[in-house]
């Protein structure tokens, strides 16, 4: 069960990171051309943090299937906590 939750959290983190990447690359130009004024986008540090944590989480979930149950549970919990921490930092900082 923890494997599924950790996998969902890490996959969701990657998807949100990719959405942030698109917004960071396009928001300043699109909003300026639409006449809504200058925009900064989400910021590159937030984009890379989201993508990094999501990618590491996916790697841990995939590699963890070969590990003993105790190590796998600890790794899954670390992925879940890491994903929640980066979401908290990126969105509510």
N, C-alpha and C positions, 0 to 999 in steps of 0.2 A: 504493500500500500504506500509506503514512503517512497518507493521507487517511482510510482506513478505521480505522486504529488511533486517530487523533486523534478521529474521530467517535464511536467506541465509548467512549473515555475521557471525553469531554465529556458524552455522553448518560448514561453511568453516574454521573458526578458529579452531574448534575441529578437523576437518580432517587434517589440516596442523599440529596441535599439535601432533596428532597421528603419522604422518609421521616423525616429528622431534624426537619423542620418539623412533621410530624404528631406525632412523639414529644415534641417540645418543648411543643406545645400541649396534649397530652392526658396525658402521663405523670404530672405531679404530681397531677392530679385522680384519675385511674384508680387509681394505686397507693395513694393515700390512702384512697379508698373501698373498696379491696380489703383494707384493714387491714395493708398492708405498710409503712406509715410514709410519711413525707414524702419526696419526690423532687424533684430539681432539673431533670431532663431533660438534654439534651445541651448546652444553653447557646445563646443567640441568636447570639452572634458566630460560633460554629461553623456554625450553620445558614446564616446569610447568606453566610459565606465560601464554603461548599460550593455554594450556589445561584449566587453571583456568578461564580465561576470556571467553573462548568459552562455558564452562559448565555453568557459571553464566549467560551468555547471553541466552543460551537455556532455563534455568530455568525462567528467566524474561519473555521471549517471551511466554512460556507455561502458566505461572501464570497470565500474563498480560491480557489474553483474558477475564478474569472476571472483570477487572478493568474498571472504567469510561473512556470514550474516551480521555479526557485530560491527565489523568495519564498514560494511555497506550501509547499515543504519546510521552510523556516525557521519559518513560521507553525505548521505541524503539529507540529514539534518543540517549539515554545514552548507549544502547547496540552497536549501530553503531559507536559512538565516541570511546567507549572502545575497540572495535575490531580494528578500525583503529589505535588507539594509541598503542596497543600491537603489531600489525604488524609493525608499524614504529619503535618501540623499538627493536623488535626481529631481523628484517631484515636489518635495516639501521642504526644501532648504531655502 
